[in-house]
Amino acid sequence: MSETPSAPHGAEHRRGPFKPGDLVQLTDTKGRHHTFPLQPGRQFHTHKGSVDHDALIGAVEGVLVRSSGGMDYLALRPLLADYVLSMPRGAAVVYPKDAAQIVSMADIYPGARVLEAGVGSGALTCTLLRAVGDSGAVYSYERREDFAMIAAKNVRTFFGGEHPAWTLCVGDLVSAIRPQEVDRVVLDMLAPWECIDSVAKVLVPGGALICYVATTTQLSRTVETLRDHGRFAEPAATETLLRTWHVEGLAVRPDHRMVGHTGFLVTARRIADGVDLPPRRRRPAKGADGEDTWAPDAPGDDREAQSAAREARLARRGELP
Ligand SMILES: C[S@@+](CC[C@H](N)C(=O)[O-])C[C@H]1O[C@@H](n2cnc3c(N)ncnc32)[C@H](O)[C@@H]1O
């Protein structure tokens, strides 16, 4: 007879009638969300009176609850995507659309060992812990203690207690990194290029690195550092746009407003030690190495110097014709 597998950590807070300690999300008639953990005997106060937690404990999800001021609220458990947008923040969080892409593009699987830095508010940490499950490991590094404390509380609140796969380390990744092997690395910080060498030492051959950066200058520096490093295959850069739609009768069209920009993702695979990749066959795009930046007569234009610099860069990469 096969044994029934035990439920993954936190699953008991995600199904069945509401219990003490479960998170509940109340939605009012304007679509506004209020999220809090249920505690017997407590009240939740709104500008339309209060709601007794006891009125929800024991109720099934999806019921309406009425405040003492006569306002009806729909009671549901928040989805992870709802929770990360409602939880207290120290640093800016990774939006759910990007978190989903990170899990998919870095191929984060149940049982994987993942290194994450920085932790910020812990939004991405929750997603990573979900993806690796109880048998995996997420080693998270955050250099700001105040942010680490906020993240720890957010993660605990979401899973209803400590997650068995999580290790939080307060410190700068480069100086605090432990020499334990990992299968995946996720960097969400201002200067990921400063950490590439450190994470290359712990990432297994074939392992995936993914960096989330907000600006094109960070994107460029991250990609060029990976190319020059020598222990990574050619990086790929993407951006994900999510467009919500208005669907009402015959008025079916994209919403007028959208989140226009969050960040870029850079992914790269760790190659084996001692391997020298053959030079890329693709020629750099015109202007990629700085030529044509200035008009021929522009002050300060020195085409010979530019050309020499370009040749030096190509030689360094082994790409001279
Ligand atoms: C944008 S926040 C991360 C947000 C987080 N991914 C989330 O979804 O909530 C960037 C964080 O990286 C931290 N950080 C930056 N450089 C770091 C480093 N070298 N080592 C550790 N943490 C670092 C910052 O303190 C900051 O909290």
The ligand as an SDF file (V2000), in Angstrom:
LIG
                    3D

 27 29  0  0  0  0  0  0  0  0999 V2000
   14.8680   45.4120   -5.4580 C   0  0  0  0  0  0  0  0  0  0  0  0
   15.3050   44.7260   -3.9260 S   0  0  0  0  0  0  0  0  0  0  0  0
   14.8730   43.0100   -4.0710 C   0  0  0  0  0  0  0  0  0  0  0  0
   13.3730   42.7870   -4.0620 C   0  0  0  0  0  0  0  0  0  0  0  0
   12.9970   41.3330   -3.8990 C   0  0  0  0  0  0  0  0  0  0  0  0
   13.4800   40.5180   -4.9870 N   0  0  0  0  0  0  0  0  0  0  0  0
   11.4960   41.1730   -3.7560 C   0  0  0  0  0  0  0  0  0  0  0  0
   10.8460   40.6410   -4.6720 O   0  0  0  0  0  0  0  0  0  0  0  0
   10.9490   41.5810   -2.7230 O   0  0  0  0  0  0  0  0  0  0  0  0
   17.0500   44.6830   -4.0210 C   0  0  0  0  0  0  0  0  0  0  0  0
   17.6960   44.2900   -2.6930 C   0  0  0  0  0  0  0  0  0  0  0  0
   19.0100   43.8510   -2.9290 O   0  0  0  0  0  0  0  0  0  0  0  0
   19.7780   44.1830   -1.7950 C   0  0  0  0  0  0  0  0  0  0  0  0
   21.1810   44.0960   -2.2480 N   0  0  0  0  0  0  0  0  0  0  0  0
   21.7880   44.8680   -3.1710 C   0  0  0  0  0  0  0  0  0  0  0  0
   23.0490   44.4490   -3.3830 N   0  0  0  0  0  0  0  0  0  0  0  0
   23.2440   43.3700   -2.5680 C   0  0  0  0  0  0  0  0  0  0  0  0
   24.3510   42.5070   -2.3360 C   0  0  0  0  0  0  0  0  0  0  0  0
   25.5030   42.6640   -2.9750 N   0  0  0  0  0  0  0  0  0  0  0  0
   24.2010   41.5000   -1.4400 N   0  0  0  0  0  0  0  0  0  0  0  0
   23.0270   41.3390   -0.7740 C   0  0  0  0  0  0  0  0  0  0  0  0
   21.9430   42.1410   -0.9680 N   0  0  0  0  0  0  0  0  0  0  0  0
   22.0470   43.1410   -1.8430 C   0  0  0  0  0  0  0  0  0  0  0  0
   19.2690   45.5570   -1.4150 C   0  0  0  0  0  0  0  0  0  0  0  0
   19.5550   45.8700   -0.0830 O   0  0  0  0  0  0  0  0  0  0  0  0
   17.7820   45.4070   -1.6860 C   0  0  0  0  0  0  0  0  0  0  0  0
   17.0780   45.0160   -0.5340 O   0  0  0  0  0  0  0  0  0  0  0  0
  1  2  1  0
  2  3  1  0
  2 10  1  0
  3  4  1  0
  4  5  1  0
  5  6  1  0
  5  7  1  0
  7  8  2  0
  7  9  1  0
 10 11  1  0
 11 12  1  0
 11 26  1  0
 12 13  1  0
 13 14  1  0
 13 24  1  0
 14 15  1  0
 14 23  1  0
 15 16  2  0
 16 17  1  0
 17 18  1  0
 17 23  2  0
 18 19  1  0
 18 20  2  0
 20 21  1  0
 21 22  2  0
 22 23  1  0
 24 25  1  0
 24 26  1  0
 26 27  1  0
M  CHG  2   2   1   9  -1
M  END
$$$$
